[in-house]
């Protein structure tokens, strides 16, 4: 689960507009938003920068704030 779609919509960006800003195909954005593609760290950083957030907020499961994930 990630929050790319949520943050993209907050900035009123289409998938195509975001893709152009970070130099990837629109389909890449769609696949990331639908958890069908695991982006590289470099791409994650570009997304977070363009969406004005950090990696934890964008990609980390917000339900596991203490990092335990139910262990």
PyMOL commands that place a pseudoatom at each C-alpha (Angstrom):
pseudoatom trace, name=CA, resn=UNK, resi=1, chain=A, elem=C, hetatm=0, pos=[0.000, 0.000, 0.000]
pseudoatom trace, name=CA, resn=UNK, resi=2, chain=A, elem=C, hetatm=0, pos=[1.338, 3.415, -0.870]
pseudoatom trace, name=CA, resn=UNK, resi=3, chain=A, elem=C, hetatm=0, pos=[-0.061, 6.930, -0.939]
pseudoatom trace, name=CA, resn=UNK, resi=4, chain=A, elem=C, hetatm=0, pos=[1.167, 8.052, -4.355]
pseudoatom trace, name=CA, resn=UNK, resi=5, chain=A, elem=C, hetatm=0, pos=[-2.343, 8.457, -5.760]
pseudoatom trace, name=CA, resn=UNK, resi=6, chain=A, elem=C, hetatm=0, pos=[-3.525, 10.367, -2.688]
pseudoatom trace, name=CA, resn=UNK, resi=7, chain=A, elem=C, hetatm=0, pos=[-0.610, 12.802, -2.800]
pseudoatom trace, name=CA, resn=UNK, resi=8, chain=A, elem=C, hetatm=0, pos=[-0.804, 13.149, -6.588]
pseudoatom trace, name=CA, resn=UNK, resi=9, chain=A, elem=C, hetatm=0, pos=[-4.466, 14.124, -6.335]
pseudoatom trace, name=CA, resn=UNK, resi=10, chain=A, elem=C, hetatm=0, pos=[-3.730, 16.591, -3.531]
pseudoatom trace, name=CA, resn=UNK, resi=11, chain=A, elem=C, hetatm=0, pos=[-1.452, 18.410, -5.975]
pseudoatom trace, name=CA, resn=UNK, resi=12, chain=A, elem=C, hetatm=0, pos=[-4.115, 18.159, -8.721]
pseudoatom trace, name=CA, resn=UNK, resi=13, chain=A, elem=C, hetatm=0, pos=[-1.758, 16.249, -10.992]
pseudoatom trace, name=CA, resn=UNK, resi=14, chain=A, elem=C, hetatm=0, pos=[-2.816, 13.687, -13.555]
pseudoatom trace, name=CA, resn=UNK, resi=15, chain=A, elem=C, hetatm=0, pos=[-0.798, 10.497, -13.862]
pseudoatom trace, name=CA, resn=UNK, resi=16, chain=A, elem=C, hetatm=0, pos=[0.614, 11.872, -17.111]
pseudoatom trace, name=CA, resn=UNK, resi=17, chain=A, elem=C, hetatm=0, pos=[1.636, 15.188, -15.552]
pseudoatom trace, name=CA, resn=UNK, resi=18, chain=A, elem=C, hetatm=0, pos=[3.410, 13.453, -12.669]
pseudoatom trace, name=CA, resn=UNK, resi=19, chain=A, elem=C, hetatm=0, pos=[5.073, 11.013, -15.047]
pseudoatom trace, name=CA, resn=UNK, resi=20, chain=A, elem=C, hetatm=0, pos=[6.423, 13.858, -17.170]
pseudoatom trace, name=CA, resn=UNK, resi=21, chain=A, elem=C, hetatm=0, pos=[7.782, 15.661, -14.114]
pseudoatom trace, name=CA, resn=UNK, resi=22, chain=A, elem=C, hetatm=0, pos=[9.818, 12.638, -13.023]
pseudoatom trace, name=CA, resn=UNK, resi=23, chain=A, elem=C, hetatm=0, pos=[10.584, 11.328, -16.532]
pseudoatom trace, name=CA, resn=UNK, resi=24, chain=A, elem=C, hetatm=0, pos=[8.730, 7.998, -16.523]
pseudoatom trace, name=CA, resn=UNK, resi=25, chain=A, elem=C, hetatm=0, pos=[5.830, 6.569, -18.509]
pseudoatom trace, name=CA, resn=UNK, resi=26, chain=A, elem=C, hetatm=0, pos=[2.275, 7.224, -17.318]
pseudoatom trace, name=CA, resn=UNK, resi=27, chain=A, elem=C, hetatm=0, pos=[1.836, 3.454, -17.035]
pseudoatom trace, name=CA, resn=UNK, resi=28, chain=A, elem=C, hetatm=0, pos=[4.626, 3.377, -14.453]
pseudoatom trace, name=CA, resn=UNK, resi=29, chain=A, elem=C, hetatm=0, pos=[2.672, 5.759, -12.229]
pseudoatom trace, name=CA, resn=UNK, resi=30, chain=A, elem=C, hetatm=0, pos=[-0.454, 3.632, -12.650]
pseudoatom trace, name=CA, resn=UNK, resi=31, chain=A, elem=C, hetatm=0, pos=[1.420, 0.441, -11.764]
pseudoatom trace, name=CA, resn=UNK, resi=32, chain=A, elem=C, hetatm=0, pos=[2.974, 2.045, -8.672]
pseudoatom trace, name=CA, resn=UNK, resi=33, chain=A, elem=C, hetatm=0, pos=[-0.390, 3.399, -7.500]
pseudoatom trace, name=CA, resn=UNK, resi=34, chain=A, elem=C, hetatm=0, pos=[-1.925, -0.058, -7.880]
pseudoatom trace, name=CA, resn=UNK, resi=35, chain=A, elem=C, hetatm=0, pos=[0.941, -1.843, -6.081]
pseudoatom trace, name=CA, resn=UNK, resi=36, chain=A, elem=C, hetatm=0, pos=[1.879, -3.780, -9.213]
pseudoatom trace, name=CA, resn=UNK, resi=37, chain=A, elem=C, hetatm=0, pos=[5.380, -2.323, -9.516]
pseudoatom trace, name=CA, resn=UNK, resi=38, chain=A, elem=C, hetatm=0, pos=[8.061, -1.768, -6.916]
pseudoatom trace, name=CA, resn=UNK, resi=39, chain=A, elem=C, hetatm=0, pos=[9.928, 1.385, -7.909]
pseudoatom trace, name=CA, resn=UNK, resi=40, chain=A, elem=C, hetatm=0, pos=[13.654, 1.790, -7.418]
pseudoatom trace, name=CA, resn=UNK, resi=41, chain=A, elem=C, hetatm=0, pos=[14.890, 3.899, -4.531]
pseudoatom trace, name=CA, resn=UNK, resi=42, chain=A, elem=C, hetatm=0, pos=[15.813, 6.632, -7.002]
pseudoatom trace, name=CA, resn=UNK, resi=43, chain=A, elem=C, hetatm=0, pos=[12.275, 6.688, -8.391]
pseudoatom trace, name=CA, resn=UNK, resi=44, chain=A, elem=C, hetatm=0, pos=[10.800, 6.664, -4.870]
pseudoatom trace, name=CA, resn=UNK, resi=45, chain=A, elem=C, hetatm=0, pos=[12.930, 9.676, -3.996]
pseudoatom trace, name=CA, resn=UNK, resi=46, chain=A, elem=C, hetatm=0, pos=[11.814, 11.511, -7.146]
pseudoatom trace, name=CA, resn=UNK, resi=47, chain=A, elem=C, hetatm=0, pos=[8.170, 10.802, -6.342]
pseudoatom trace, name=CA, resn=UNK, resi=48, chain=A, elem=C, hetatm=0, pos=[8.509, 11.950, -2.744]
pseudoatom trace, name=CA, resn=UNK, resi=49, chain=A, elem=C, hetatm=0, pos=[10.315, 15.122, -3.807]
pseudoatom trace, name=CA, resn=UNK, resi=50, chain=A, elem=C, hetatm=0, pos=[7.769, 15.968, -6.506]
pseudoatom trace, name=CA, resn=UNK, resi=51, chain=A, elem=C, hetatm=0, pos=[4.851, 15.262, -4.168]
pseudoatom trace, name=CA, resn=UNK, resi=52, chain=A, elem=C, hetatm=0, pos=[6.411, 17.317, -1.342]
pseudoatom trace, name=CA, resn=UNK, resi=53, chain=A, elem=C, hetatm=0, pos=[6.575, 14.509, 1.173]
pseudoatom trace, name=CA, resn=UNK, resi=54, chain=A, elem=C, hetatm=0, pos=[9.039, 11.948, 2.508]
pseudoatom trace, name=CA, resn=UNK, resi=55, chain=A, elem=C, hetatm=0, pos=[9.539, 8.251, 1.769]
pseudoatom trace, name=CA, resn=UNK, resi=56, chain=A, elem=C, hetatm=0, pos=[8.038, 7.054, 5.053]
pseudoatom trace, name=CA, resn=UNK, resi=57, chain=A, elem=C, hetatm=0, pos=[4.854, 9.015, 4.531]
pseudoatom trace, name=CA, resn=UNK, resi=58, chain=A, elem=C, hetatm=0, pos=[4.528, 8.012, 0.891]
pseudoatom trace, name=CA, resn=UNK, resi=59, chain=A, elem=C, hetatm=0, pos=[5.406, 4.312, 1.089]
pseudoatom trace, name=CA, resn=UNK, resi=60, chain=A, elem=C, hetatm=0, pos=[5.342, 3.106, 4.691]
pseudoatom trace, name=CA, resn=UNK, resi=61, chain=A, elem=C, hetatm=0, pos=[2.226, 1.519, 6.127]
pseudoatom trace, name=CA, resn=UNK, resi=62, chain=A, elem=C, hetatm=0, pos=[0.780, 4.165, 8.432]
pseudoatom trace, name=CA, resn=UNK, resi=63, chain=A, elem=C, hetatm=0, pos=[-0.784, 1.500, 10.691]
pseudoatom trace, name=CA, resn=UNK, resi=64, chain=A, elem=C, hetatm=0, pos=[2.638, 0.402, 11.964]
pseudoatom trace, name=CA, resn=UNK, resi=65, chain=A, elem=C, hetatm=0, pos=[3.937, 3.656, 13.384]
pseudoatom trace, name=CA, resn=UNK, resi=66, chain=A, elem=C, hetatm=0, pos=[6.168, 1.914, 15.907]
pseudoatom trace, name=CA, resn=UNK, resi=67, chain=A, elem=C, hetatm=0, pos=[7.732, -0.262, 13.202]
pseudoatom trace, name=CA, resn=UNK, resi=68, chain=A, elem=C, hetatm=0, pos=[6.647, -3.531, 14.811]
pseudoatom trace, name=CA, resn=UNK, resi=69, chain=A, elem=C, hetatm=0, pos=[4.064, -4.533, 12.149]
pseudoatom trace, name=CA, resn=UNK, resi=70, chain=A, elem=C, hetatm=0, pos=[2.445, -6.928, 14.598]
pseudoatom trace, name=CA, resn=UNK, resi=71, chain=A, elem=C, hetatm=0, pos=[5.564, -8.929, 15.547]
for i in range(1, 71): cmd.bond("trace and resi %d" % i, "trace and resi %d" % (i + 1))
show_as sticks, trace
zoom trace
